Amino acid sequence: MATISDVANMAGVSIATVSRAFSEPDMVSPSTRKRIHDAADTLKYRPNAIARAMVTKRTGNLAFIIYSKQAPAIMNPFYGAVLESVVSAATKEGYGMFIATDTELNTAAGKLMLQKQVDGIIFSSKPDYEILSSAKANNTPVVLINHEPDMPKTHCLLSDDYGGIRIAVRHLAELGHEKIGFVSGTFTDFIRTRRYHGFLQALGELGLRFVPEWFIECEPAIEVATKAVIKILSLIDRPTALVCANDTLAVGAVKGAQRLGFSVPEDISVTGFDDSVLCTVCEPELTSIRIDKDKMGKLAVECLMSQISGVTQTNYVRTLTATLALRSSSAKVRNLNGGSHE
């Protein structure tokens, strides 16, 4: 195995210069740096990560912490896509990733790992406040995704929950729907409240009534949502459209309608939220509110890189714009009177 001394000899420089080329590249001229990197490639030399960390005070690792109720991250339609983007962006920056739930890290060993083995942390969904507070106390750069804590100067990237739901309601109203129900999920309080208030606000702006019987909150699982929507659509006075707080709930809504013999969107229109992969595997394909998950992941890593580099940032909270992804699960209303299905 090649050593740093071998690289120095081949490049014709001192061992200290080789060390600086890897740990503090700006301190070495471009031509000398190229000779060193060429020699390292030829000899298949890789700097020792532990030694490099001792010099740079950096580990070369980031952590992606997902709220335990959203686990496993890779299977979550929204956070799985964000995580994929985070890993890709981190790799391009030369960083490795630790991926775990807050529960897995809420131990003495887990907390020590975050303090000593990572240069920055991305919290997705609801963070563990003890871990978050500890990270901030240790000046570890952090970014929160889809949560805004009551902590000053905390960097957050948010989906436009409030505005996105309003877009969905307005879309259905433009199609002639006046009887619109809402299927909410048992998300974190932060997300659930914002989406619910967006729904109420949109109804008020459009002069539409809120009917408690057309509102239901359930676990964001397809079969649970299916059963919940069957109850709504079994009412004599039922909605002609359903706004769902995420795509998983929307898939359940479509299934519930179909089990009762209703056609989507001819008899009942359905919209989702997130524009996840579920939208195109469902039949009919789901109209949904799009949040740019790839951009969210890239911005999270960029924010960490800026903090790690010591760049001063004053824009602590950023909200990603929501847009409508129009597909075939929503259509013009056919029965404004809510009569019985034929």
N, C-alpha and C positions, 0 to 999 in steps of 0.2 A: 504493500500500500504506500502510495506516494506521500511525502511529508511536506510541510511548508518549506523546509530547507531545500528539498529537491526543486520546488517551484522557483525559489529564489535563485538557485544556481542556474537553472535553465533560462530564466528571464534576465539574469545579470544584474540583480538588485539585492538589497539586504532583506533579511527576514522581516524586519520592522516595516519595510515598504510593502511587502506582500500582505502583511497583516492590515496595514492601513488601506490597501486597495480593496479589501473585502469589508472592513469595518467602517472606514471613513473614506469612501471613494473620492469625495470632492477634494481631499487633501493630496491626491495623486494625479499627475498630469494624464490627460487622455491617452497619449502615446505609450507611456509607461504602464498604465492600467491595462491597455490592450495586450502588451507583451506578457503581462502577468496572467491575464485571463486565458490567453492562447496557450501559455505553458501549463496552466492548470487543466485546461481541456485535454491537452496532449497526454498529460500524466494521469488524467482521471482523478485529479485531486479535488476534494470537497472540504471546505473549512469546517472545523469542528464546531458544531452548534453551541455546545456549552462554552467553549472558549470565546466564541464570537459574542455570546450573550454577556459574558463577563466584561468584555471590552465595551460593547455598545450599550449595555444596560437594557437590551431588548432580547426577547426570546424568539421572535419570528413566528409567534402563534397568536391567533385570535380565538375567541370563544363565541359560539352561537348558543344562547340559552333559550329554550322554548318552555312556555308555561305548560306544566305537567298535564293539564286537562286538554291541551291541544296535541299532545304526543300520540303516535310517533310523528315527528316533524316531516319525515320523507313521505308519509301517506296523507298529510294534510293538504287538501287541494290548493289552499292559499299559501300557507307558510312553507310547504314543500317547494313551491316555485320560487319563493323569495330566497330560501336557503340555497337552491341551485345557483341563483344569481350571485349570492354572497360568496359561495365557495369559488366560483369562477373568477370574480373580481379580486378576491383575496389571493388566489393562486397567481394571478397576473402581477400582483404586488410583491410576490415572493413569500407570502405568509401561508402557514398551515392553519388548520381549523380544529378546534375541539367542539364537539356537538353533544349537548346533554340537556336534560330537563332541570328545572330549578330544584325539584325534589332530590335528584341524584347529586346535586352539588351542595345541598343544604346539610352538609356534614363537615366535621373539622377538616378532613382530608380534602374535601371538595373546595372549601373556602380557601385553604392554603394553596391549592392548585391555581385558583383564580388570581391570588395575590402574587404568586411567584412564577407562574408558567405562561401567562398570557400578557400581551401588550394592549389589548383592548377587548371589550365585550359588547356583543349585540344581544339585547333582550327582546325577544319577540312575544307579543301579546303582553299579558300581565307579568311584571317582574316580581321576584322575591325581594321585598323591600330591605330585608336585612343584608342580602348579598349586594343589592344596589348601593345601599348606604356605605357598606364596607369598601366597595370599589371606589366610590367617590372620595371617601376619606383617605384612600391610598393613592389618590390622583390617577387612578386607572381610567383611561378614556372609555366612555360608554355611549351607546346609542340605543334608544328605545324605539321599537316598531309597534305602532298601533296602541300606544299608551302614553299618557302625559301625567306624570306624577306631580304631587305638590312639593316639588324640589326645585329651587331656582337653578338656572344655568345647566339644565339637563337637556341634552340633544335628543329630539324626538322626530320621528318620521311617521306621519299619520295618513291613513286613508280618509278621503272626504266622506265619512259616514253620513253626516247630516245632509250634505248637498247631494250625495249619490241617491239616497232614498227619495229625495224630493224630485230628482230627475225621473225616477221610475214612476212615481205617482203622476207626474205631469204627462209623461208618455202615455199612460193608460187613459188619462182624462182626455187627451187629444184624440184618442181612438173612440171616444164617446162613452167611456165607462164612468158611471157615477156611484156605483156600489163597489167599493174597493176594500178588501180585507187585508190584514197584515199577519204574516207568520213570522214571529220573532224567535230567535234562538237563545238558549241559556249561555250566552257568551260572557265575557267579563262585563262588569257593570259599566265600564267606560264605553265599550263598543255598543252594548245593548241600549243604553240610555240615549246615545247620540242618534242611533238609527230610529229608535222609537219616536224621539222628538222631531226628527226630520219628517217622519210620516204624518204626525199630527199637524205640524206646521204646513205641510203641503196641502192637506185636506182643508185646513182653514183658509189658505190663500185661494183655493179654488171654489170655496163655498160648498164643499162636500161634507157629509155628516160622518162622524165616527160612530160605528156600531160595535159595542163591546163584544157581542156574540161573534163578530167577524174578526176578532183579534185573539190570537192564541200564541202562547210561548211554550216551546218544548225543546228538548235536547236536539242539537243539530245532527241527527242521524236519519237516514232515509226512511227506514221503516217507522220510526217514531213520528216523523213528519207526515207520513202517509196516513197513519191512523188519525192524527190530529186534524188533517184537512178533510178526511171523510166526515168527521163530525160537523165541520163548518158547512160543507156542501150538502149535507143531509137536512139542513134547515129548510123550512118552507120559504122563508125570505132569506135568500143567500146572495153573496156577492157575485158579480160577473167577472171580477178580476182579483188576483192575489199578488201582493207584493211580498216577496220572501227575503229575509235578511241575509241569506247567503245561498249559494248554489245547491248545497246539499239539501237544504230545506225545500228549494224549488223543485228538485228532482222528486222528493217525496210528495210534493203538492201535485205534480203531474201524475204520479202513480195513483195517488188517492182519487183524483178526478176520473182517471181511466177505470179504476176498479168499480166506480159507481156508474160507469157507462157513459160518462161525459167525454166529449171530444175537446182536446186542447189544440188550437185556441178557439175553435168555433163556439164552444159553449162556455168556456172559462179561460181567460188569459192569465198567464203566470210570468212573473219576472224574478230573476235571481240577483245576486250581488257577489262580486269578485271577478266574474268572467274567467272562471277556472276551467280546467280540462273537462269537468263534468258537463259543461254547456254543449259540447259537440258530441258527446257519447249518449246524451239523452235524446229521446225521440218523442215529440218534436224537439229540435235544438232550442236551447234556452236563450231568450232575450235576457241580458244581464247588465249590471253596472260594472264597467271595466275600471280596474285599478292596475296601473302598470307595475306589475310585480318585479319584472326584471330591473326596471329603473329604481324601484325601492331598494332592492338588494345592492345595486351599484352605489347608490347614494349613501347607504349605511356604511359601506366599506370606505368610500371617499371621506365621509365624516370622521371615521376613526383615524384614517391616514393623516388628515389635517391636524387632529388633536395630538397624535403621536409625534408629528413633526413640530408641534408647538405653535401652529398657526392660530392666531386669535380669531374666534368666530363669535358673532353676535346674533346670528339668526338661529336661535336654538330650536324652534318648532317649525317644521315644514310639512305642509299638507299636499299630498299628491292629488291632482285633479281627477274627478270621476267623470266618465263619459258613458254614453249608452252604446252597448254592443247589441245591435238589433238582429234578432233571428226570428224563428217562426212560432214561438210559444205565445206571442201576443198579437192580437188582431182587433179590428173594429168590433164593437159590441153588437151582438145580434139580438139580445133580448133585454131591453132596458127595464122591463117590468118585473124581471125576476120570476117569471112564471115557471111552471113545472117543466122539466126536461122531457122532450119528446123523443 
